Amino acid sequence: MKAKGKRERLTSVQIRSEYLIEKEMQEIRSQIIPFAQAKGIYTNEDVERAFR
């Protein structure tokens, strides 16, 4: 985790890796959304309530 206010120079490999991870997370999220909505989960607050 990066410290606030401190900039870290990323290599092209790190940038590509972060991009691919973000893309994969978006894909997973898009697959999960219909199941969450079927259970009435639409917002971050709904998710938090589900885990309390």
Backbone torsions as a table, in degrees:
resi	resn	phi	psi	omega
1	MET	NA	137.0	-178.3
2	LYS	-82.6	143.5	175.8
3	ALA	-73.3	144.9	179.3
4	LYS	-64.2	140.1	176.8
5	GLY	78.7	-3.8	-179.2
6	LYS	-109.3	126.1	179.4
7	ARG	-95.0	136.0	178.9
8	GLU	-115.2	131.5	176.9
9	ARG	-78.9	126.1	-179.6
10	LEU	-101.0	143.2	174.9
11	THR	-79.4	165.1	178.5
12	SER	-62.9	-31.6	177.3
13	VAL	-66.6	-42.7	179.0
14	GLN	-65.6	-41.2	179.0
15	ILE	-62.6	-45.6	179.2
16	ARG	-63.5	-41.2	179.2
17	SER	-62.4	-46.2	178.7
18	GLU	-63.2	-39.1	178.2
19	TYR	-62.2	-46.4	-178.5
20	LEU	-66.4	-37.9	177.4
21	ILE	-63.9	-45.7	179.1
22	GLU	-60.9	-42.9	179.5
23	LYS	-63.1	-42.5	179.2
24	GLU	-65.1	-41.3	178.6
25	MET	-63.1	-39.7	177.6
26	GLN	-63.6	-39.3	178.4
27	GLU	-64.9	-45.5	178.4
28	ILE	-61.1	-45.6	-179.8
29	ARG	-58.8	-43.5	-178.6
30	SER	-65.1	-28.1	178.0
31	GLN	-78.1	-29.7	-176.7
32	ILE	-84.0	-29.6	-173.9
33	ILE	-50.9	-47.4	-178.8
34	PRO	-59.4	-36.5	179.4
35	PHE	-69.1	-40.5	178.6
36	ALA	-65.1	-45.6	-179.1
37	GLN	-63.4	-34.3	177.4
38	ALA	-63.6	-24.0	177.9
39	LYS	-98.3	7.8	177.2
40	GLY	83.4	19.9	-180.0
41	ILE	-102.4	114.3	-177.1
42	TYR	-123.5	-26.4	-174.3
43	THR	-124.7	169.9	175.2
44	ASN	-60.0	-36.8	178.9
45	GLU	-64.0	-38.0	176.6
46	ASP	-62.2	-41.1	178.8
47	VAL	-63.2	-46.6	179.3
48	GLU	-59.5	-43.4	178.6
49	ARG	-62.1	-37.4	-178.7
50	ALA	-65.4	-24.9	-177.4
51	PHE	-101.9	5.8	177.2
52	ARG	-84.1	NA	NA
